[in-house]
């Protein structure tokens, strides 16, 4: 059964920074609160109970928080540990007369990559019954021992809008990969989409526009 996800004070604080002005169209943000339900969660990076969603109070964004999303290689890592993925199926309840699109996605985490090793973060998004967006890949080359961040920005003319007047679930596919490369295979390299406090949020910025009025 889908679970309605409310906004917490901590999640609200994450939305304090506004999206860059150059990427924002001039939409009418709906005044009524939007509700996002997590319909299904699948993947080695988001086991049951390790993922949550929260909506910004001003309806301009939502966050996905992971607490056990880690890919690693080398050392005592299992052969399957080098790649972790997560597919979220979200049911977005939009106020009547509005439609939305994802104009920016900000990802954060931590990377510990040995010299010669490298990690990759990938993502794409699509509405149920529509074509997937082009997968975007960000690469991080060792040596790295620090927080990492990446952003996917879609130009206004290329935004994919949810069909007006239809209920279509929104799918988010993400992936972390870590490769040994030329590093010593006895040493461990890893990448996470979580932090030391086990809660770093991925933020998805929403663009809004009003649907055409039907006669």
N, C-alpha and C positions, 0 to 999 in steps of 0.2 A: 504494500500500500504506500502511495506517495506520502512524503513527510513535508509539511509546511515548515519553512525555516524562517525564524524571526531574526531581527537585528539585535545584536548585543552591543553594549557600550564600547567594548574593545573593537568590534568590527566597524562601528560608526566612526571611531577615531581614525581608522585607516583611510577613510574617504575624505579627510580634511583637505588634502591637496587636490586642487582642481586639475582636470585634464588640460593638456596643452591647447592654447587657443587656436593654433593653426590647424588642428585636426578636428575641431568642433564645428559642425554645421549650425544653423540657427533654428533648431527645432522648438516646438512647444512641448515642454516636459509635462506629462500628465499630472494633474494635482492629486489624483487618487493613488493610494498606495498600491504598488505592484506586488504580487506574491509569486515566489518561485518555489516549486516543489521538485525535490530530487526524486525522479521517477525510478531510474535504475542507475547502478554504479557497477562497473566491471573493470577489472584490470589488476595486475600485480602491484601497481603503485597506489592503489586506493581500496584496500580491503575493507570489508564492512565495518563501519564504526570509526573509520579514520579520516573521513571527509565531511565537510560541512559547507553550507552556502549561506550567505547573508546579503541582504539588499541595502544599499545606501539609503539614508532617510530622505534624500532629495530625488530618488529615482534615477540618478545619473550613472549608476554603476552597481555591480555586485561582485562579491569576492568568493573565491573557492579556497578553503583552508585544508591543507593536507598535514597529517601527523606521522605518516609512515611511508614516505615516497623517496626511496633511495636506490640508486644503481651503483654497482661497484665491480671492480675487476682486479685481478692479481691477488697475491697472498693466499688466504684460505677461502676466497670467494668461490661460490658455485658457478658452474658454466652458464646457468640461466640468470645470474645476478647482474650481468652487464647491461641488461635492458629491462626497464620497468615502464609500464604504460597505464593509462587510465582513460576510460570512456565514461563520460557523464551524460545522462539523458535528462534534460530539464524541462519541466512543464511550466511555462511562463504565462501567468494570467495577466493580460494587458487590459487596461481600462478601455472601454468602448470608444471607438473613433480614433485610436492611435495604433501606430506600428513602430517597430524598433529595429535597430541593426547594431552589430558590434563594430565599433570604430577603432578600438584600441584594446590590447590585452598586455598587461604588465606581469611578468613572471620574475620570481625571486627565489633564491635558495643559497646553498653553500657548496663549494667545490674544494676538494683536496686532490689535486692531480699531480702525479710525479712528472719529472722532466721526461718528455717523450710521449706521455699519455695525453689523451684528449677526451673531452666529453661533448655531448650534443643534446640540445633541448629542441623538441619539435612540437608543433601544434597545428591543428586545423579545426574548422567549425562549419556546421551546416544545419539547416532546418530540415526536419523530417520531410522526405519526398523530394528534396531539392539536391542539386549537385554540391559536393564538398568543395570548400575553398582550397586554394593551392596550399600545400603544406609548407610552412616556413621553418627553417632550421637555423639555429644559432650554435656556433662552435666555440669551445673554450679549450685553449691549448695549455698544457702544463709547461713549466711548473706553476701551479696556482694553489693557494691556500687562503681562501678569502670568500666573502659573500659574492654572489653573482646576480646579475639582473639583465633581462632582455625585454624588448617590447616589439609587438607586432602592430603596425599602424596601417589602416586602410584609408586610402584617399576617398573623399566624399563621393566622387563620381563612381567609385567601384563598390560602394556599400551594398550588401545584400540584405534587403528588407524582408521581414516576416510578412507573409501575405495578409492583406487586410481582411478582417472578418472571418479568419480561419484559425483554428487551434492546431498549431504544429509544434511539436516538441523541438527543442534546440539541443544539438549534440556538440559536445566538446571532446576532442581527442588530443591527449598530450602524451609525450614520451620523453624519457631520459635514457641516454646511452653513454657508457663509458668504455673506452677502448685502451688496451695496454699500449698499443703503438710500439715505440722503440724503448719504452721504459723497462726496468727490471721486473719481470713477472712475479718475483717473490715479494714485491712491495705492493701495497694496496692503494688504489686510486678510487675515489667515489664522488658522486654528485647527489645532492638532495634537493627536494622541493619542500624542505622544512628547515627549521632553525633549532638552536639549542633549547628554546622553550617549546619546541614541537608545534609551532603554529605560525607559519608564514603564509600570507594570503596571496593568491593570484587574483589580480583585479581586472575586470572586464568593463570597459567604459561603453555606455550606451548612447546611441544617437536616436532621437525621436522625431517623428513627424505625424501630422494628422492625416488620416485616411480621407480620400475623396468622399464627398457627400453623395450618397446614392439618391436618385430621384424617386 
